[in-house]
Amino acid sequence: MNMEKSEKLYRKARNLLPGGVSSPVRAIKPYPFYTVRAEGSKLYDVDGNEYIDYCMGYGPLILGHRNPTIQQAIAEQMEKGWLYGTPTPSELDMAQMIADAFESIEMVRFVNSGSEATMSALRIARGFTGKEKVIKIEGGFHGAHDAVLVKAGSGATTHGVPNSMGVPVDFVKNTLQVPYNDVEALIELIEKNRDNVACLIMEPVMGNSGLILPKDGYLKEVRRVTEENDVLLIFDEVITGFRVSYGGAQDYYGVHSDLTTLGKIAGGGLPFGIVGGKEEIMEHLSPSGKVYQAGTFNGNPLVLAAGLATLRFLRNNDVYGYLEQCGKELNKGINDTIHDLKLEYNLSSLGSMFCLFFGETPGNYEEALQCDKDRFLQFFYELLKEGIFFPPSQYETCFISYAHETEDIQKTIEAVHVCLKRL
Ligand SMILES: *Cc1c(COP(=O)(O)O)cnc(C)c1O
């Protein structure tokens, strides 16, 4: 496999971008491949290599790369301008579609990324309740802002410890943590901080420590406990929204949050974030309330065009049925390989999301850390040589898109077999 041009570009990038990349997950050693084109299920790099993509922009591209319907919607909006600085009819269309999709949402605020959405959700929760502390799940990811950049680990469950330099301890002393799938720990933490917990923010299905599924009844218990203690429940559905089902994980599991954050798929591949909830809570946002939030690009018409086209496509086609079927096929193939080669690896999956754990199936972050992440990386490199692009970490989730075809799935199953055997 020729990677000459990518290698050369990376050498230059090292002098222009910290670590040579614009976001840390993209830093593949010894150098990443540089993409120049994408189509359907595939990425094409500057050296002419082709990859079946399971990263899919880290989640947003549920319809695959360069879906013609989305492309047309963007092109049509381009003819009419792409930033107005005034209200637009399309923001009402989008707000209505979100409210129709999520039983727990009546009102929304559009922002520009998932990070912004969670930042705003925490502020709303604190403004609404008048309480200061927030609880997150160990290993949960909610973007890269101060309040949620707290290291996971047992010592951090009572007092937040920053895991990024540049985050003052004072900024995260109100961020508490509990392990996923552990209701007792949540009850204990809430009781210890009685009357000062504004909210629990969590991914209903963890997608950023690999893929970790909720145990039977866990989400319902979380809902009950938060409700009984006047703690707002924020489901961060930036990955799971429109992925696990059209109405997100909350519709799939039948458990509804007080506030919901969305992004990724909802923007059709353009930068987007949404925070939504019941009117009673959302009305606290400026200008109707005293919780401030603003943004030059909020509700950007180009993003809304791409997002609306995506949601309409999802509503009008049996995308989820197709993804489910592809997922099943791929799972079976990979599980057969694991079985044939007598490996102690485990595949975690939900619809179009999957993650091959090099170890036991984890129920929380601590358990996920036990996996052999170095061996996973070797596997990742082997797959790349076979023209298959998985996200370059044990702790990312793979995504199947509507553009993946049976041929892609078969090729992937064979490649996984070959690569696991070679390790
Ligand atoms: C990706 C992600 C975010 C951050 O979204 P950005 O658009 O990258 O800022 C927040 N929460 C979850 C669950 C995510 O997966």
The ligand as an SDF file (V2000), in Angstrom:
LIG
                    3D

 15 15  0  0  0  0  0  0  0  0999 V2000
  -19.3680   13.7440   19.8060 C   0  0  0  0  0  0  0  0  0  0  0  0
  -20.0580   13.9030   21.0950 C   0  0  0  0  0  0  0  0  0  0  0  0
  -20.1490   15.1470   21.7290 C   0  0  0  0  0  0  0  0  0  0  0  0
  -19.4490   16.3560   21.2050 C   0  0  0  0  0  0  0  0  0  0  0  0
  -19.9650   16.7880   19.9880 O   0  0  0  0  0  0  0  0  0  0  0  0
  -19.0630   17.7490   19.0690 P   0  0  0  0  0  0  0  0  0  0  0  0
  -19.9610   18.0960   17.9290 O   0  0  0  0  0  0  0  0  0  0  0  0
  -17.8500   16.9770   18.6850 O   0  0  0  0  0  0  0  0  0  0  0  0
  -18.7170   18.9340   19.9010 O   0  0  0  0  0  0  0  0  0  0  0  0
  -20.9120   15.2390   22.8770 C   0  0  0  0  0  0  0  0  0  0  0  0
  -21.5110   14.1710   23.4050 N   0  0  0  0  0  0  0  0  0  0  0  0
  -21.4290   12.9540   22.8300 C   0  0  0  0  0  0  0  0  0  0  0  0
  -22.1460   11.8010   23.4490 C   0  0  0  0  0  0  0  0  0  0  0  0
  -20.6790   12.7770   21.6710 C   0  0  0  0  0  0  0  0  0  0  0  0
  -20.5540   11.5620   21.1450 O   0  0  0  0  0  0  0  0  0  0  0  0
  1  2  1  0
  2  3  1  0
  2 14  2  0
  3  4  1  0
  3 10  2  0
  4  5  1  0
  5  6  1  0
  6  7  2  0
  6  8  1  0
  6  9  1  0
 10 11  1  0
 11 12  2  0
 12 13  1  0
 12 14  1  0
 14 15  1  0
M  END
$$$$
